[in-house]
Amino acid sequence: MPVKATFTEDNKLKAKQYPIAKLFNGHLSRSGKALLGKCPFHSDSTPSFALYPETNSWYCFSGCGSGDVINLYMRLKNIDFKTAIKELS
């Protein structure tokens, strides 16, 4: 039987504080408060993906979505919420 990932509210808070820019694998350039790069979720010829370090969030201007550091990690790794919390905290 697989072991279920467990987490506490402390783990969740730690995970939310993980620096979002550390998750991005590629070139980032600063534009105001945002860091821009090519989106990891679709073929991108020009940067359409923004990371916002102040709020630890992300946004794709081409429609792939947006979210916080936990959501980004889940999408990049194709894992569930509890596993993401465990691995980020």
Order of alpha helices (4+ residues) and beta strands (2+ residues): alpha-beta-beta-beta-beta-beta-alpha-alpha
